[in-house]
Amino acid sequence: MKAIAITKRGGPEVLQLLDVPKPTPIGNQVLIKVHAAGVNRSDIHSRSSATYGAEIPNEIPGLEVAGVIEAVGPEAERWKVGDSVCALIAGGGYAEYKTVDERLCLPIPAGFSFEEAACLPETIFTVWYNVFKRSSFKAMEHFLIHGGTSGIGVTAIQMVTALGGKAYATAGSDEKCRFCEALGATKAVNYKTEDFVAELKPIGIDAILDMTGGDNTPKNLDVLNMDGRLAFIASMQGSKSEIDIRVMMSKRLQITASMLKPQNVNFKAELAEEIERIIWPLVADGKIKPILYKTFPLAEAAEAHRLMESSTHIGKIILTVS
């Protein structure tokens, strides 16, 4: 089968289309004939960062796929050949076929294209776990997402508002801010021209999902209300921050952080069950929609990475495979 592989650490040019063995499902796995695969910031780090993890020869990136089940393992029970699913995976999505534990598959909602369905798993799993489970976000609370027009951002805004919260966001242009507000955010702040602390501290924020880190960390603590929660999922502005412990103590603040990719299958399967039961009906009803910015053929994965690195996109970038 054809797959895009990271041939060595480096820029987008190290992504090459190769012939690799087609996988075979074992145990409770299913084999998905991939029609679309999501591009995520984690894929950029896997490709470019020597500190992100051990270099794997011809590693195939990709954390989410959508397609049709072509075969099932001997212990698989839920899905059958021909079912259309999307799935969370821990790598290997930039390929024509991918095996996955059947518990990590979700049915593609009626009327969704494969490209739209591939927008959903990584972002919804990330937001559900970090905002609603670890940060215990509740209806009527105020929530802030940095990078409101990223794939995570557009999903977080919709999930928070669909479940009764008020969403706020930062973004890098007035156009992006207006998009966040049209999507449901109560207010979006252009971090290049405005001080989000000055704009949002008078409002008060109960929970923050942050992928920036660096100098934003003390600012995040400043805007949080009493008993506020800050959840890190990345550190694009730097992994080291100065934290005033007295501020945390006086406000009873909580800071959490997580990485979804390395978590074990049982952990992710528990999330999948909750998401299908609580979030998937909101997706089916159109209250949470995939925001698809642009698609690229699998062979043009390098161009997809260049677009993501430019940060000019709004929503998700998808590779079309079959």
Contacts in CASP RR format, 6 or more apart in sequence:
PFRMAT RR
TARGET T0000
AUTHOR 0000-0000-0000
METHOD contacts of the structure
MODEL  1
MKAIAITKRGGPEVLQLLDVPKPTPIGNQVLIKVHAAGVNRSDIHSRSSA
TYGAEIPNEIPGLEVAGVIEAVGPEAERWKVGDSVCALIAGGGYAEYKTV
DERLCLPIPAGFSFEEAACLPETIFTVWYNVFKRSSFKAMEHFLIHGGTS
GIGVTAIQMVTALGGKAYATAGSDEKCRFCEALGATKAVNYKTEDFVAEL
KPIGIDAILDMTGGDNTPKNLDVLNMDGRLAFIASMQGSKSEIDIRVMMS
KRLQITASMLKPQNVNFKAELAEEIERIIWPLVADGKIKPILYKTFPLAE
AAEAHRLMESSTHIGKIILTVS
1 19 0 8 1.000
1 20 0 8 1.000
1 21 0 8 1.000
1 22 0 8 1.000
1 95 0 8 1.000
1 96 0 8 1.000
1 97 0 8 1.000
2 17 0 8 1.000
2 18 0 8 1.000
2 19 0 8 1.000
2 20 0 8 1.000
2 95 0 8 1.000
2 96 0 8 1.000
2 298 0 8 1.000
3 17 0 8 1.000
3 18 0 8 1.000
3 19 0 8 1.000
3 20 0 8 1.000
3 60 0 8 1.000
3 92 0 8 1.000
3 93 0 8 1.000
3 94 0 8 1.000
3 95 0 8 1.000
3 96 0 8 1.000
4 15 0 8 1.000
4 16 0 8 1.000
4 17 0 8 1.000
4 18 0 8 1.000
4 60 0 8 1.000
4 61 0 8 1.000
4 94 0 8 1.000
4 95 0 8 1.000
4 298 0 8 1.000
4 299 0 8 1.000
4 301 0 8 1.000
4 319 0 8 1.000
5 15 0 8 1.000
5 16 0 8 1.000
5 18 0 8 1.000
5 20 0 8 1.000
5 58 0 8 1.000
5 59 0 8 1.000
5 60 0 8 1.000
5 94 0 8 1.000
6 14 0 8 1.000
6 15 0 8 1.000
6 46 0 8 1.000
6 47 0 8 1.000
6 56 0 8 1.000
6 58 0 8 1.000
6 59 0 8 1.000
6 60 0 8 1.000
6 61 0 8 1.000
7 14 0 8 1.000
7 15 0 8 1.000
7 16 0 8 1.000
7 58 0 8 1.000
8 14 0 8 1.000
8 55 0 8 1.000
9 47 0 8 1.000
9 48 0 8 1.000
9 49 0 8 1.000
9 50 0 8 1.000
9 55 0 8 1.000
10 47 0 8 1.000
10 48 0 8 1.000
11 47 0 8 1.000
11 48 0 8 1.000
11 305 0 8 1.000
12 47 0 8 1.000
12 301 0 8 1.000
12 302 0 8 1.000
12 303 0 8 1.000
12 305 0 8 1.000
12 306 0 8 1.000
12 309 0 8 1.000
13 302 0 8 1.000
14 47 0 8 1.000
15 47 0 8 1.000
15 301 0 8 1.000
15 302 0 8 1.000
15 305 0 8 1.000
17 298 0 8 1.000
17 299 0 8 1.000
17 301 0 8 1.000
18 58 0 8 1.000
20 58 0 8 1.000
20 60 0 8 1.000
20 95 0 8 1.000
22 96 0 8 1.000
22 97 0 8 1.000
23 31 0 8 1.000
23 97 0 8 1.000
23 98 0 8 1.000
23 99 0 8 1.000
24 31 0 8 1.000
24 71 0 8 1.000
24 99 0 8 1.000
25 31 0 8 1.000
25 71 0 8 1.000
25 72 0 8 1.000
25 73 0 8 1.000
25 76 0 8 1.000
25 99 0 8 1.000
26 73 0 8 1.000
26 74 0 8 1.000
26 99 0 8 1.000
27 73 0 8 1.000
27 74 0 8 1.000
27 75 0 8 1.000
27 76 0 8 1.000
28 73 0 8 1.000
28 75 0 8 1.000
28 76 0 8 1.000
28 77 0 8 1.000
28 101 0 8 1.000
28 102 0 8 1.000
28 103 0 8 1.000
29 72 0 8 1.000
29 73 0 8 1.000
29 76 0 8 1.000
29 99 0 8 1.000
29 100 0 8 1.000
29 101 0 8 1.000
29 102 0 8 1.000
30 69 0 8 1.000
30 71 0 8 1.000
30 72 0 8 1.000
30 73 0 8 1.000
30 76 0 8 1.000
30 79 0 8 1.000
30 85 0 8 1.000
30 99 0 8 1.000
30 100 0 8 1.000
30 102 0 8 1.000
30 105 0 8 1.000
31 69 0 8 1.000
31 70 0 8 1.000
31 71 0 8 1.000
31 72 0 8 1.000
31 73 0 8 1.000
31 97 0 8 1.000
31 98 0 8 1.000
31 99 0 8 1.000
32 65 0 8 1.000
32 67 0 8 1.000
32 68 0 8 1.000
32 69 0 8 1.000
32 70 0 8 1.000
32 85 0 8 1.000
32 87 0 8 1.000
32 97 0 8 1.000
32 98 0 8 1.000
32 99 0 8 1.000
32 100 0 8 1.000
32 105 0 8 1.000
33 67 0 8 1.000
33 68 0 8 1.000
33 69 0 8 1.000
33 70 0 8 1.000
33 96 0 8 1.000
33 97 0 8 1.000
33 322 0 8 1.000
34 65 0 8 1.000
34 66 0 8 1.000
34 67 0 8 1.000
34 93 0 8 1.000
34 95 0 8 1.000
34 96 0 8 1.000
34 97 0 8 1.000
34 98 0 8 1.000
34 321 0 8 1.000
34 322 0 8 1.000
35 66 0 8 1.000
35 67 0 8 1.000
35 68 0 8 1.000
35 114 0 8 1.000
35 115 0 8 1.000
35 118 0 8 1.000
35 320 0 8 1.000
35 321 0 8 1.000
35 322 0 8 1.000
36 65 0 8 1.000
36 66 0 8 1.000
36 67 0 8 1.000
36 113 0 8 1.000
36 114 0 8 1.000
36 115 0 8 1.000
36 117 0 8 1.000
36 118 0 8 1.000
36 295 0 8 1.000
36 318 0 8 1.000
36 319 0 8 1.000
36 320 0 8 1.000
36 321 0 8 1.000
37 62 0 8 1.000
37 64 0 8 1.000
37 65 0 8 1.000
37 66 0 8 1.000
37 93 0 8 1.000
37 94 0 8 1.000
37 95 0 8 1.000
37 118 0 8 1.000
37 298 0 8 1.000
37 318 0 8 1.000
37 319 0 8 1.000
37 321 0 8 1.000
38 62 0 8 1.000
38 63 0 8 1.000
38 64 0 8 1.000
38 65 0 8 1.000
38 93 0 8 1.000
38 118 0 8 1.000
38 119 0 8 1.000
38 122 0 8 1.000
38 316 0 8 1.000
38 317 0 8 1.000
38 318 0 8 1.000
38 319 0 8 1.000
39 62 0 8 1.000
39 301 0 8 1.000
39 304 0 8 1.000
39 305 0 8 1.000
39 308 0 8 1.000
39 316 0 8 1.000
39 317 0 8 1.000
39 318 0 8 1.000
39 319 0 8 1.000
40 62 0 8 1.000
40 63 0 8 1.000
40 64 0 8 1.000
40 122 0 8 1.000
41 150 0 8 1.000
41 211 0 8 1.000
41 234 0 8 1.000
41 236 0 8 1.000
41 308 0 8 1.000
42 61 0 8 1.000
42 63 0 8 1.000
42 122 0 8 1.000
42 261 0 8 1.000
43 61 0 8 1.000
43 62 0 8 1.000
43 63 0 8 1.000
43 94 0 8 1.000
43 305 0 8 1.000
44 305 0 8 1.000
44 308 0 8 1.000
44 309 0 8 1.000
45 52 0 8 1.000
46 52 0 8 1.000
46 53 0 8 1.000
46 59 0 8 1.000
46 61 0 8 1.000
47 61 0 8 1.000
47 305 0 8 1.000
60 91 0 8 1.000
60 92 0 8 1.000
60 93 0 8 1.000
60 94 0 8 1.000
60 95 0 8 1.000
61 91 0 8 1.000
61 92 0 8 1.000
61 93 0 8 1.000
61 94 0 8 1.000
62 89 0 8 1.000
62 91 0 8 1.000
62 92 0 8 1.000
62 93 0 8 1.000
62 94 0 8 1.000
63 88 0 8 1.000
63 89 0 8 1.000
63 90 0 8 1.000
63 91 0 8 1.000
63 93 0 8 1.000
63 121 0 8 1.000
63 122 0 8 1.000
63 261 0 8 1.000
64 86 0 8 1.000
64 87 0 8 1.000
64 88 0 8 1.000
64 89 0 8 1.000
64 93 0 8 1.000
64 118 0 8 1.000
64 120 0 8 1.000
64 121 0 8 1.000
64 122 0 8 1.000
65 86 0 8 1.000
65 87 0 8 1.000
65 89 0 8 1.000
65 93 0 8 1.000
65 98 0 8 1.000
65 100 0 8 1.000
65 118 0 8 1.000
65 321 0 8 1.000
66 84 0 8 1.000
66 85 0 8 1.000
66 86 0 8 1.000
66 87 0 8 1.000
66 108 0 8 1.000
66 114 0 8 1.000
66 115 0 8 1.000
66 117 0 8 1.000
66 118 0 8 1.000
67 84 0 8 1.000
67 85 0 8 1.000
67 86 0 8 1.000
67 108 0 8 1.000
67 114 0 8 1.000
67 117 0 8 1.000
67 322 0 8 1.000
68 82 0 8 1.000
68 83 0 8 1.000
68 84 0 8 1.000
68 85 0 8 1.000
69 79 0 8 1.000
69 80 0 8 1.000
69 81 0 8 1.000
69 82 0 8 1.000
69 83 0 8 1.000
69 84 0 8 1.000
69 85 0 8 1.000
69 105 0 8 1.000
70 81 0 8 1.000
70 82 0 8 1.000
70 97 0 8 1.000
71 81 0 8 1.000
72 79 0 8 1.000
72 80 0 8 1.000
72 81 0 8 1.000
72 102 0 8 1.000
76 102 0 8 1.000
77 102 0 8 1.000
78 102 0 8 1.000
78 103 0 8 1.000
78 105 0 8 1.000
79 85 0 8 1.000
79 102 0 8 1.000
79 105 0 8 1.000
83 107 0 8 1.000
84 107 0 8 1.000
84 108 0 8 1.000
84 114 0 8 1.000
84 117 0 8 1.000
85 105 0 8 1.000
85 106 0 8 1.000
85 107 0 8 1.000
85 108 0 8 1.000
86 105 0 8 1.000
86 106 0 8 1.000
86 108 0 8 1.000
86 117 0 8 1.000
86 118 0 8 1.000
86 120 0 8 1.000
86 121 0 8 1.000
87 98 0 8 1.000
87 100 0 8 1.000
87 104 0 8 1.000
87 105 0 8 1.000
87 106 0 8 1.000
87 121 0 8 1.000
88 100 0 8 1.000
88 104 0 8 1.000
88 121 0 8 1.000
88 122 0 8 1.000
88 125 0 8 1.000
88 268 0 8 1.000
88 272 0 8 1.000
89 98 0 8 1.000
89 100 0 8 1.000
89 104 0 8 1.000
90 261 0 8 1.000
90 262 0 8 1.000
91 261 0 8 1.000
92 98 0 8 1.000
94 298 0 8 1.000
94 301 0 8 1.000
94 319 0 8 1.000
94 321 0 8 1.000
95 321 0 8 1.000
96 298 0 8 1.000
96 321 0 8 1.000
96 322 0 8 1.000
101 265 0 8 1.000
101 269 0 8 1.000
103 265 0 8 1.000
103 268 0 8 1.000
103 269 0 8 1.000
103 272 0 8 1.000
103 273 0 8 1.000
104 265 0 8 1.000
104 268 0 8 1.000
104 269 0 8 1.000
104 272 0 8 1.000
105 272 0 8 1.000
106 120 0 8 1.000
106 121 0 8 1.000
106 272 0 8 1.000
106 275 0 8 1.000
106 276 0 8 1.000
106 280 0 8 1.000
107 276 0 8 1.000
107 280 0 8 1.000
108 114 0 8 1.000
108 117 0 8 1.000
109 117 0 8 1.000
109 280 0 8 1.000
109 283 0 8 1.000
109 284 0 8 1.000
110 284 0 8 1.000
112 290 0 8 1.000
114 320 0 8 1.000
115 292 0 8 1.000
115 295 0 8 1.000
115 318 0 8 1.000
115 320 0 8 1.000
116 290 0 8 1.000
116 292 0 8 1.000
117 290 0 8 1.000
118 316 0 8 1.000
118 318 0 8 1.000
119 151 0 8 1.000
119 290 0 8 1.000
119 291 0 8 1.000
119 292 0 8 1.000
119 315 0 8 1.000
119 316 0 8 1.000
119 318 0 8 1.000
120 155 0 8 1.000
120 283 0 8 1.000
120 290 0 8 1.000
122 260 0 8 1.000
123 151 0 8 1.000
123 152 0 8 1.000
123 153 0 8 1.000
123 154 0 8 1.000
123 155 0 8 1.000
123 156 0 8 1.000
123 316 0 8 1.000
124 155 0 8 1.000
124 159 0 8 1.000
124 275 0 8 1.000
124 279 0 8 1.000
124 283 0 8 1.000
124 288 0 8 1.000
125 260 0 8 1.000
125 268 0 8 1.000
125 271 0 8 1.000
125 272 0 8 1.000
125 275 0 8 1.000
126 152 0 8 1.000
126 155 0 8 1.000
126 233 0 8 1.000
126 260 0 8 1.000
127 152 0 8 1.000
127 153 0 8 1.000
127 155 0 8 1.000
127 156 0 8 1.000
127 159 0 8 1.000
127 209 0 8 1.000
128 159 0 8 1.000
128 271 0 8 1.000
128 274 0 8 1.000
128 275 0 8 1.000
128 279 0 8 1.000
129 258 0 8 1.000
129 260 0 8 1.000
129 271 0 8 1.000
130 209 0 8 1.000
130 231 0 8 1.000
130 233 0 8 1.000
130 256 0 8 1.000
130 258 0 8 1.000
131 137 0 8 1.000
131 143 0 8 1.000
131 156 0 8 1.000
131 159 0 8 1.000
131 160 0 8 1.000
131 207 0 8 1.000
131 209 0 8 1.000
131 231 0 8 1.000
132 159 0 8 1.000
132 163 0 8 1.000
133 271 0 8 1.000
134 229 0 8 1.000
134 231 0 8 1.000
134 256 0 8 1.000
134 258 0 8 1.000
135 207 0 8 1.000
135 209 0 8 1.000
135 229 0 8 1.000
135 231 0 8 1.000
135 254 0 8 1.000
135 256 0 8 1.000
136 229 0 8 1.000
137 143 0 8 1.000
137 160 0 8 1.000
137 163 0 8 1.000
137 165 0 8 1.000
137 206 0 8 1.000
137 207 0 8 1.000
137 229 0 8 1.000
138 165 0 8 1.000
139 163 0 8 1.000
139 164 0 8 1.000
139 165 0 8 1.000
140 164 0 8 1.000
140 165 0 8 1.000
140 166 0 8 1.000
141 165 0 8 1.000
141 166 0 8 1.000
141 206 0 8 1.000
141 207 0 8 1.000
142 165 0 8 1.000
142 166 0 8 1.000
142 168 0 8 1.000
142 203 0 8 1.000
142 204 0 8 1.000
142 205 0 8 1.000
142 206 0 8 1.000
142 207 0 8 1.000
142 225 0 8 1.000
143 156 0 8 1.000
143 160 0 8 1.000
143 165 0 8 1.000
143 166 0 8 1.000
143 167 0 8 1.000
143 168 0 8 1.000
143 205 0 8 1.000
143 206 0 8 1.000
143 207 0 8 1.000
143 208 0 8 1.000
143 209 0 8 1.000
144 167 0 8 1.000
144 168 0 8 1.000
144 169 0 8 1.000
144 170 0 8 1.000
144 196 0 8 1.000
144 200 0 8 1.000
144 205 0 8 1.000
144 207 0 8 1.000
144 208 0 8 1.000
144 209 0 8 1.000
144 220 0 8 1.000
144 223 0 8 1.000
145 152 0 8 1.000
145 153 0 8 1.000
145 156 0 8 1.000
145 157 0 8 1.000
145 167 0 8 1.000
145 168 0 8 1.000
145 169 0 8 1.000
145 170 0 8 1.000
145 208 0 8 1.000
145 209 0 8 1.000
146 169 0 8 1.000
146 170 0 8 1.000
146 191 0 8 1.000
146 208 0 8 1.000
146 209 0 8 1.000
146 210 0 8 1.000
146 211 0 8 1.000
146 212 0 8 1.000
146 216 0 8 1.000
147 153 0 8 1.000
147 169 0 8 1.000
147 170 0 8 1.000
147 171 0 8 1.000
147 172 0 8 1.000
147 211 0 8 1.000
147 212 0 8 1.000
148 154 0 8 1.000
148 156 0 8 1.000
148 157 0 8 1.000
148 169 0 8 1.000
148 170 0 8 1.000
148 171 0 8 1.000
148 176 0 8 1.000
148 180 0 8 1.000
148 185 0 8 1.000
148 188 0 8 1.000
149 169 0 8 1.000
149 171 0 8 1.000
149 176 0 8 1.000
149 179 0 8 1.000
149 180 0 8 1.000
149 313 0 8 1.000
149 314 0 8 1.000
149 315 0 8 1.000
150 211 0 8 1.000
150 315 0 8 1.000
151 291 0 8 1.000
151 315 0 8 1.000
151 316 0 8 1.000
152 209 0 8 1.000
152 211 0 8 1.000
152 233 0 8 1.000
153 169 0 8 1.000
153 209 0 8 1.000
153 315 0 8 1.000
154 180 0 8 1.000
154 183 0 8 1.000
154 291 0 8 1.000
154 314 0 8 1.000
154 315 0 8 1.000
154 316 0 8 1.000
155 288 0 8 1.000
155 291 0 8 1.000
156 167 0 8 1.000
156 209 0 8 1.000
157 167 0 8 1.000
157 169 0 8 1.000
157 180 0 8 1.000
157 183 0 8 1.000
157 184 0 8 1.000
157 185 0 8 1.000
158 183 0 8 1.000
158 184 0 8 1.000
158 287 0 8 1.000
158 288 0 8 1.000
158 289 0 8 1.000
159 279 0 8 1.000
159 282 0 8 1.000
159 288 0 8 1.000
160 166 0 8 1.000
160 167 0 8 1.000
161 167 0 8 1.000
161 184 0 8 1.000
161 185 0 8 1.000
162 282 0 8 1.000
162 287 0 8 1.000
162 288 0 8 1.000
163 282 0 8 1.000
166 186 0 8 1.000
167 180 0 8 1.000
167 184 0 8 1.000
167 185 0 8 1.000
167 186 0 8 1.000
168 185 0 8 1.000
168 186 0 8 1.000
168 187 0 8 1.000
168 188 0 8 1.000
168 189 0 8 1.000
168 200 0 8 1.000
168 203 0 8 1.000
168 205 0 8 1.000
169 177 0 8 1.000
169 180 0 8 1.000
169 185 0 8 1.000
169 187 0 8 1.000
169 188 0 8 1.000
169 189 0 8 1.000
170 188 0 8 1.000
170 189 0 8 1.000
170 190 0 8 1.000
170 191 0 8 1.000
170 196 0 8 1.000
171 177 0 8 1.000
171 179 0 8 1.000
171 180 0 8 1.000
171 188 0 8 1.000
171 189 0 8 1.000
171 190 0 8 1.000
171 191 0 8 1.000
172 190 0 8 1.000
172 191 0 8 1.000
172 192 0 8 1.000
173 190 0 8 1.000
173 192 0 8 1.000
174 190 0 8 1.000
174 193 0 8 1.000
176 188 0 8 1.000
176 190 0 8 1.000
176 314 0 8 1.000
177 188 0 8 1.000
177 189 0 8 1.000
177 190 0 8 1.000
178 188 0 8 1.000
179 314 0 8 1.000
180 188 0 8 1.000
181 187 0 8 1.000
181 188 0 8 1.000
183 291 0 8 1.000
187 199 0 8 1.000
187 200 0 8 1.000
187 203 0 8 1.000
189 196 0 8 1.000
189 199 0 8 1.000
189 200 0 8 1.000
196 219 0 8 1.000
196 223 0 8 1.000
197 219 0 8 1.000
197 222 0 8 1.000
197 223 0 8 1.000
200 223 0 8 1.000
201 222 0 8 1.000
201 223 0 8 1.000
204 223 0 8 1.000
204 224 0 8 1.000
204 225 0 8 1.000
205 223 0 8 1.000
205 224 0 8 1.000
205 225 0 8 1.000
205 228 0 8 1.000
206 224 0 8 1.000
206 225 0 8 1.000
206 227 0 8 1.000
206 228 0 8 1.000
206 229 0 8 1.000
207 228 0 8 1.000
207 229 0 8 1.000
207 230 0 8 1.000
207 231 0 8 1.000
208 220 0 8 1.000
208 223 0 8 1.000
208 224 0 8 1.000
208 229 0 8 1.000
208 230 0 8 1.000
208 231 0 8 1.000
209 231 0 8 1.000
209 233 0 8 1.000
210 216 0 8 1.000
210 217 0 8 1.000
210 220 0 8 1.000
210 230 0 8 1.000
210 231 0 8 1.000
210 232 0 8 1.000
210 233 0 8 1.000
210 234 0 8 1.000
211 232 0 8 1.000
211 233 0 8 1.000
211 234 0 8 1.000
211 235 0 8 1.000
211 236 0 8 1.000
212 234 0 8 1.000
212 235 0 8 1.000
212 236 0 8 1.000
212 237 0 8 1.000
212 238 0 8 1.000
213 232 0 8 1.000
213 234 0 8 1.000
213 235 0 8 1.000
213 236 0 8 1.000
213 237 0 8 1.000
213 238 0 8 1.000
213 239 0 8 1.000
213 241 0 8 1.000
214 235 0 8 1.000
214 237 0 8 1.000
214 238 0 8 1.000
214 239 0 8 1.000
214 240 0 8 1.000
214 241 0 8 1.000
215 237 0 8 1.000
215 241 0 8 1.000
216 237 0 8 1.000
216 241 0 8 1.000
217 230 0 8 1.000
217 241 0 8 1.000
217 242 0 8 1.000
217 243 0 8 1.000
218 241 0 8 1.000
218 242 0 8 1.000
218 243 0 8 1.000
218 244 0 8 1.000
218 247 0 8 1.000
220 230 0 8 1.000
221 230 0 8 1.000
221 243 0 8 1.000
221 244 0 8 1.000
221 247 0 8 1.000
221 248 0 8 1.000
221 251 0 8 1.000
221 253 0 8 1.000
222 247 0 8 1.000
224 230 0 8 1.000
224 251 0 8 1.000
224 253 0 8 1.000
225 251 0 8 1.000
226 251 0 8 1.000
226 252 0 8 1.000
227 251 0 8 1.000
227 252 0 8 1.000
227 253 0 8 1.000
227 254 0 8 1.000
228 251 0 8 1.000
228 252 0 8 1.000
228 253 0 8 1.000
228 254 0 8 1.000
229 253 0 8 1.000
229 254 0 8 1.000
229 255 0 8 1.000
229 256 0 8 1.000
230 253 0 8 1.000
230 254 0 8 1.000
230 255 0 8 1.000
230 256 0 8 1.000
231 255 0 8 1.000
231 256 0 8 1.000
231 257 0 8 1.000
231 258 0 8 1.000
232 255 0 8 1.000
232 256 0 8 1.000
232 257 0 8 1.000
232 258 0 8 1.000
233 257 0 8 1.000
233 258 0 8 1.000
233 259 0 8 1.000
233 260 0 8 1.000
243 255 0 8 1.000
247 253 0 8 1.000
248 255 0 8 1.000
260 268 0 8 1.000
279 288 0 8 1.000
282 288 0 8 1.000
283 289 0 8 1.000
290 316 0 8 1.000
291 314 0 8 1.000
291 315 0 8 1.000
291 316 0 8 1.000
292 315 0 8 1.000
292 316 0 8 1.000
292 318 0 8 1.000
293 313 0 8 1.000
293 314 0 8 1.000
293 315 0 8 1.000
293 316 0 8 1.000
293 317 0 8 1.000
294 304 0 8 1.000
294 307 0 8 1.000
294 313 0 8 1.000
294 317 0 8 1.000
294 318 0 8 1.000
295 317 0 8 1.000
295 318 0 8 1.000
295 319 0 8 1.000
295 320 0 8 1.000
296 303 0 8 1.000
296 304 0 8 1.000
296 307 0 8 1.000
296 317 0 8 1.000
296 318 0 8 1.000
296 319 0 8 1.000
296 320 0 8 1.000
297 319 0 8 1.000
297 320 0 8 1.000
298 319 0 8 1.000
298 320 0 8 1.000
298 321 0 8 1.000
300 319 0 8 1.000
301 319 0 8 1.000
304 317 0 8 1.000
304 319 0 8 1.000
307 313 0 8 1.000
307 317 0 8 1.000
308 317 0 8 1.000
END
